[in-house]
Amino acid sequence: MFGNAGLEHMKLFGTKPEHFAKIAAKNHKHSLNNPYSQFRDGHSVETVLKSPKIYGCLTKLQCCPTSDGAGAAIICDEETMKKLKKENEAVEILAMELTTDVPKVYENCREIVGGSMTKMSASQAFKKTGLTPKDIGVVELHDCFSANELITYEALGLCGEGKAGEFIDRGDNTYGGQVVVNPSGGLTSKGHPLGATGFAQCAELCWQLRGIAGKRQVPNLKYALQHNLGLGGACVVAIYKKYNNEKSKGTSELAELEALEKKSQPEAKL
């Protein structure tokens, strides 16, 4: 499915095998600075292209490995965070949007691997926060295959439809470009331990927002975006920022939803 999604993009927009290989090489390079990464070898575009062919445009070094791993996050309300005196470390969830598959998913392979689900989740998250893709400084996205990372650039609005090849050629997906995508090395190089993957993404973005990501730190960072995907099917897009006392865009809406939820709950009686 992912290989065919890449082939469809090539047929429609003239994307080249080198574009997919550049994504994998970028992620393998990023993982050199991640001590938690499964692979820390680094591979050139040429090496990626020459690795064993899997399907379509995909070679072995463009596919996520079988992985073991773990990730965790501590989530609490603002009051509890202040009691714990964690203001300097806290990261605020501005939006977290879930979408599931719709009939359009079955139109083609690009849709099957999450095109529309990602686009819907992202648009809802940006609408809730009042932000745009241009505000995002770092992204951890579900690059189980290089083809999916390329398609996700467009679905998240990081570039226009059919413009992912140009986005990659400009280096807009790495340090010095528009946004740093998968500074951890992503699923392709950091590894993909399935159920732990989402929390690993969350951990990386929290480290980035706290400014403690070491050699892979993204400079001048304000907002971070997480994209996680499961086929059959659901997609989650979350937007984070470093906590401060100023109320963020979207915070009032969240407070209203929490108030409504509490109001709808029946009072407990002894």
Buried (B, 14 or more C-beta within 10 A) or exposed (E): EBBBBBBBBBEEBEBEBBBBBBBBBBBBBBBBBBEBBBBBEBBEBEBBBBBEEBBBBBBEBBBBBEBEBEBEEEEEEBEEBBEEEBEEBBBBBBBBBBBEBEEEBEEBBBBBBBBBBBBBBBBBBBEBBEBEBEBBBBBBBBBBBBBBBBBBBBBBBBBEEEBBBBBBEEEBBBBEEBBBBBBBBBBBBBBBBBEBBBBBBBBBBBBBBBEEBEEBBBEEBEBBBBBBBBBEBBBBBBBBBBBEEEEBBBBEEBEEEEEEEEEEEEEEEE
